[in-house]
């Protein structure tokens, strides 16, 4: 039978039955009921409170109360009873440990989960600017000096827009000091194009304008040895003392295509093609093509972060027939080559290079109108008597120190 008295349970029968006073452990079951407010808390109640209740029930001191017809009263524990109790305690204790682990997992599941913050991704900035400057002992362009074998300075500025990492548009301007027969103040280049990249293959297509502002007449219009007025404002020409003559404005432009293939970190090869309808505003078409190669030494080759390379170029300049101002002469095509070694440190480059062409002194004079040509006897089909000869197209040694930077890599 069941009785609510003190929360106890009494069982009476003809056999011997035991009862245990459990009222002082009811707080366990009450706490379990209070915790069962959510699925996770219900799990805590299920995994924690019930096994604990069983353990307490097992460990609680108890006596056996016997009811039968022959005997009534309390019977103390026997030694055999201790073994039974230990067998009950050990499984219950193990159950409590397992339940505590389950309860810990349930509590963790009931806590708010804080989302992991993804690492910040740098915003892609498509704009960049390349710029730099340099000084050299001689400014040589396709094997021909532009500075009369004298020192020259240069600088450039090139904004870039990267549509993707493999497609770039650019415009730019550069400046070089020169020494031309028409006394032009400088060479000012304006250029622009697109650079697509396909893996190891880098391409470059664009237009390059060569401007030579400030051309003037020699001797305030005096024609020099010709003895007639030059009238630069009228016929746009300059007549030099050695008989050579040059237009006041020799500006021109070229369209170009370039390709460079990087085989590995050490070796790369390239090719270039340039075309103009009027080279140096002479009326003669010009096409220049070249192949290049570069070997870059491993970074460990030199100490203290110094890099090094060797590079070379072989090219050919094809030239057409000049306009009537220059006598409709058929300029001589020529080959040019250069080879050199370079050293790099951070943004600086020291380039040491040898350059030459196969133009004779006579054909060089006819093509360049060299105002320093003085030796005679170099008569060719396009260089009439007395046949002045020019040294502008001969062998040259060029040493150039430059610094090259980009806004994104070196400034930001």
Secondary structure, DSSP 8 states (H G I E B T S, - for coil): -B--GGG-B----SS-------GGGHHHHHHHHHHTTSHHHHHHIIIIIHHHHHHHHHHS---EEEESSS-EEEE---HHHHHHHHHHHHHHHHHHHHHHHHHHHHHHHHS---------------EEEEEEEEEES--EETTEESSTTS-EEEEEEEEEEEEETTEEEEEEEEEE----TT--S-EEEEEEEEEEEETTEEEEEEEEEEE-TT---GGGGB-GGG-SB--HHHH-EEE-TTS-EEES---EEEEEEEEEEE-SSSEEEEEEEEEESSGGGSS--EEEEEEEEEEE--TTSSSTTEEEEEEEEEEEEEE-B--GGGTS-B---EEEEEEEEEEEETTEEEEEEEEEE---HHHHHHHH--TT-------BTTB-TT-----TTS-EEEEEEEEEEEIIIII-
